[in-house]
């Protein structure tokens, strides 16, 4: 899902945060239930000890031959369900990394705001779900700075800015976040964009520009529907997602996307802080696929190449 405790303070959401245009366009996607089990697996299909980085993995992962990945597969083009399989940028980047690591990545979809907790209870090995790397998430803090968990480490793999999704024709003339003052914004619950909307609401109040009302929904698809119906002026999410929705929903006739490239933030693969061996293996694998070009090819396939990073970093978010 900022350049602050959420994802960015001037705007944001961690899920370049969730469901994807496909829902509004009527394609098959998940609605984000914790018990969903649709999966997408990267290659190879079994453990391959001859892979370049297999020996770097924890013994438990080597023996299993599988890395279990928690995601919210409702966020095209980053991760969404198509034909019963989870596809998108994140599964394709994982597939490239799998060839370096010699194990299979298996994606399981759940509700976005429960993914980190599910990983920390052992349901998954990592979270890869357009999750913005923030200091708050690294330290396990809530939006008020209170300690709520152990925090996670991030392997940063993508750069994204805020996307403002508005109804086709932009009837309310939205160009920047400040234009949302006095209006209603729709967001996905649990994302950095929900927190960024709250930050913007405070700014609107301070500037005397009118109250910004926030409506939060379990999925981004519901937020999109609210915008399409005219109940909200905009939906906040990540720029590649907003662009994809604008291109595909209703054959490109439902929405327009407005980008705010000045507030770019990093998406990270979240790993339990105690699992440093897996974290470091993932970093090496990401660096390898950046170097060999398969990483950029995975992004370009989904027209997301503008978010490419040049090297893997750990906990580089702010």
N, C-alpha and C positions, 0 to 999 in steps of 0.2 A: 500499500500500500502504500520528505520535508527537510527542511534544513533546521529543524528544531526538535523539540521533544516529540512532536507528532511526526510530520515528515518535513514540513517547512512551516514557518510561521506566517509567511505572506500568503500562502495558499497551500493546498496539498491533499494528498491521501496516500496511503501506502498502497493500496491496491490500485500502481497504475495500475485499487480496491476494489469491483467484482461483478458481475455477472455477465456482462457482455451483451452486445447488441443482438446477438442471436436470439436472446429470449424475446426481445421486443419484436424482432423480425419473424419470430414464430418457429425458429429452428429448435431442435431438441437440445436442452441443456439441463443441468441439475439445478435444484433450488437450494442446495446447501444444507443438507441434513447430516447430522453427525454419523449416522449409520450407513450413509451411501457407500457403495463399494465398487462403483465403476472404476476401472483401472486402465492405465495406458503404460505399457512397458517399453523400455528402451532396449536396444540391442547391447550386448549379446543376450541370448536367452538363458544362459547358464553361466556359472562362474568360470572364468578363464584365467588360470594362474599365470599364463604367459603374457598377459596384458602388461604394458609398461609400468603401471602404477599399482598393480594388484597387491604387491607386498607392503604398500603403504597403508592399506586398510586395516582396521581392527580385526583381530582373529574372528570375532563373532560374525562380522559382516562377510569375511572370506568364506567361512563355513556355510553361512546361509545363502551366499551367492546373490543376495538381494539387498537393496537399500529401499526401505519403505518411506514413501514421500507423502506428507500431508499437503493437500491443496484445496482450494475452493474453485472447482472447475466450472465457473460461471462468469468468466472474465476474458472474453475473446478480445484480441487474438492471443493473449498471454497463456491462458489455459481455459479450455471449454470442452464440452462433450459433443462429439459428432459421430453418428453411427454407433453409439454405445461405447466409444473409446475417447479417452481424454487426450486432446491434441492441443497444439499451440506452441508458442515460443518456448515456454519453460520445459515441456516434455522433449522438444527437439534439442534444446541445449543439453538437457540431461542425457539424451541418447548419445550425443557426441562425447560427453564426459564418460559415459558407460564404457565406451570402447577403450578408453585409457585405463579405466579402473578394473575392467574385466568382470563386472557384476551387473545385475539387472536393476534398473530403477523402476519401482512399481508405485504408481500414483493412486491415491485414494482420496476421494472428495469428501469434504466436511464443511461445516459452517466456518466462515473466515475467522470470526473472533474467538473460536475455540481451538484453532490449529496449534498454537504454541503450547497451550495447556495439555492437549492430547499428546504432543511429542514428549513433553516432560513426564508424562505418566507411562511412556513406553509404547504408545500405540503406533508411533512412527519414529523413524530415525532422524528425520529432518523435515523442515517445511520449505517448500518452494512454491510460492503463490503470490508473486508480485508484491512481496512484503518489504516495505520500506525499512531500511536500516536506520534506526534512531538510537540516540543515547538512552532514551527512556526504556526502549525494548532491550537494549544491551544490559541495562541495570535492573530490569524488572520493576519499573515504576509506572504508576497510572498517570492520568493527565493532570493530577494535582500534586505529583511528586512523591506520593506515598508508595512504599514498598509493597508490591503484591506478589512477587515471585523471585526466582533466582536469576532471571534474565537469561539471555541467549547470546551466542556469538554469531556473527554474520560473515559469510563469504560473499562479497559484493560482485554482482555480475551484470547489472543493467542500470542505465541512467534514465530517469524519466522526470518530466515536469507536470504541472497541473494542467488538466484539460477541462474546459468548461463546455458542457454539452447543452445546447439550447435547441428549441424547436425550430424546424426549417423556416427560413426567412428571418430568424432572429427578431420576432415581433416586439420584444422589449428592449432591443438595442444594446445587448450586453457585450461589452468589449473587454472589461477588466473585472476583477473581483469587487472593486469599489462600486461598480454599476449594480451590484446585487443588493446594496443597501436599500431598505424599504420594500424588499421583495422576499419571496420564499425560495429556498434552495433545498433540493433533495439530495441525500447522500446515503451511502451504505453504512450501516451500523458497524462500529468497531474498527473503522478505517481511520487513517490519519486525516482523511478529508473531512470526516465528521468533526475532528478536533480543530482542523483548520477553519471550518465553517464557523465554529464557536469563536475562534480568534478574530475572524473577519467581522462577526457580529459585534464583538466588543469594540472593534475599530469603528464600525459604523456608528455605534452609540457615542463614542468619544468625539467623532467628527461631526456629530449632529446631523447625520444624513438619513436617518430613519431606521427603524428596526429591521434587522435581517432575521427572518423566521427560518428555522431549520426543521426539516422533516427527515427522520432517519428510518431506514427500511432494512429488513434482514438481507436483502439482495439488491444489487445495483439494477437489476432488471425492473424491480418495482419502482426504483427511483426514476428510471427512464420513462416508465409508463406514466408517472406523475407529471413529468415534463411534457410528454406528448399530449396529455389530456389538458394541459394548460394550467394545472394546479400548482406548478412550481416554475420559476423562471429558468432554472438551470439545475443540472446534475453535475457534481464535481467528481472527477476521477482522474486517472492518469492519461497523459497526452496520447500515447499510442492506442489506448483503448477508446478514448473519445473519438479519435480519428477513424478507427475501425467501425465503430457504431454508426458514425455519420455516413460512412461509405456504404454500409450494408443494410441497415435497418430500413424496411419499407422500400427496398431498392434504391436507397440513397435519398429518399424523399421525406424522411421523418425528422432528421436532425441536422444541425451544423455543429462543428467543433471549433472552439477557440483555444489556442495554446498560449501558455504563459512560460516561455522558455527560460526566464530569468530565475526560476525557483527550482531548478533541477535537483533531484534527490536520488539516492542509490537504492536499488532493490538488492536484497541479500538472501542467500540461502541460510536459513536459521538452523543452528545446531546447538544442542545442549552444551552448556559451558564445561561440563565434565568430559565431553567427548572430543577432546582436542585432537586426537589422532584422526578421527573422521574429518573434522574441520580442515586440518592441514592437508589431508589427501584430496579433499574436494578443491582446495585452492590450487594444488599442483595440477589437478586434472583440468581445471578451468584455464589456467595459464597455458597448458599444452594445447587445448582446442582453440584458444585465441591465436596462438602462434601458428597452428597448422591451417587455419582458415575455416574450419568446420563450424566454429562458433558464429562467425559473421554470416556464413551461409545460412545457418538456422534462423538468424534474425531477419535476413533479407527475404527469406521465404515468406515471411508474414509482414513484409514492409515495415519492419521495426528496426532497421539498421541504424537509424539515427540515435538509438539508445545504446549502441555498442560501447563497451569500455575497452581500454587498451591493455589493462592488466588486472589480475585478480587481487583484491585487497581484503583484509580482515578488519571488520568494525570501523570502516572509514566514514560511516554516516555521522550526522550531527544532530 
